[in-house]
């Protein structure tokens, strides 16, 4: 009997750097009903709630909405979390709803603009999401559920299952909040390392996909910078600028160290490759892999003005 092959196994050698979803605001909504392929759209949530979500997305183009759960039993009072994950400004809020229609009273853009008005809902508790959305891709359930169970033993109520996060071929996928740090191809042995790193405000570079506040090129530059400097602290660097050079697939990215304010400049080349893969999840499919190459790195200390 031929053993089944899953897309996450077929793509296990693909680079994961720069593959995190680019989002700077996250709505995490507890929903224990069936997650179909399009979890939110095909849910039994009222049309008024779906229309509210659509309106929030229109005002916040980089808003990401996830359905989350810890079990499949109905909940009388669903919870929801809101993360503002923008560089230098990471805020996390928890809301207890009486019913889903309570969402209609929330204005996510206002929360992001005026955090002082919502201090009562601020939380410092981290959250760990694991994609287990099997009806979107079988890999997410096969590889995600064991990682979720492992996380539950370590962090208890801080662990949640989530709908599609992006990048099912990188399953198991874990995202840590409030910083929205993506990890891919996570195994059981990685789980305690990810948790401990986050508790120490560090990034676990071995399985790092990127931080969602950055776009793909910026994520790749962030990875190469940390590898070059051996500094994995979450707040070690601040993005100054990222620009395309003369060549279409060549980029210059500048970061500033938050400690000594030195500047770090990286030149990255992007190399897209089209490949054909086969798995029992998707059959045969063509997809593009983007490789990032560090062409040049320079470090300039802060020059004090006389």
Secondary structure, 3 states (H helix, E strand, C coil): CCCCCCHHHHCCCCCCCCCCCCCCEEEEEECCCCCCCCCCCCCCCCHHHHHHHHHHHHHCCCEEEEEEECCCCCCCCCEEEEEEEECCEEEEEEEECCCHHHHHHCCHHHHHHCHHHHHHHECCCCEEEEECCCCCCHHHHHHHHHHHHHHHHHHHHHEEEECCCCCHHHCCCEEEECCCEEECCCCHHHHHHHHHHHHCCECCHHHEEEECCCCHHHHHHHHHHHHHHCCCECCCEEEEEEEECCCCCEEEEEEEECCCCCEEEEEEEEEEEEEEEEECCCEEEEEEEEEEEEEEEEEECCCCCC
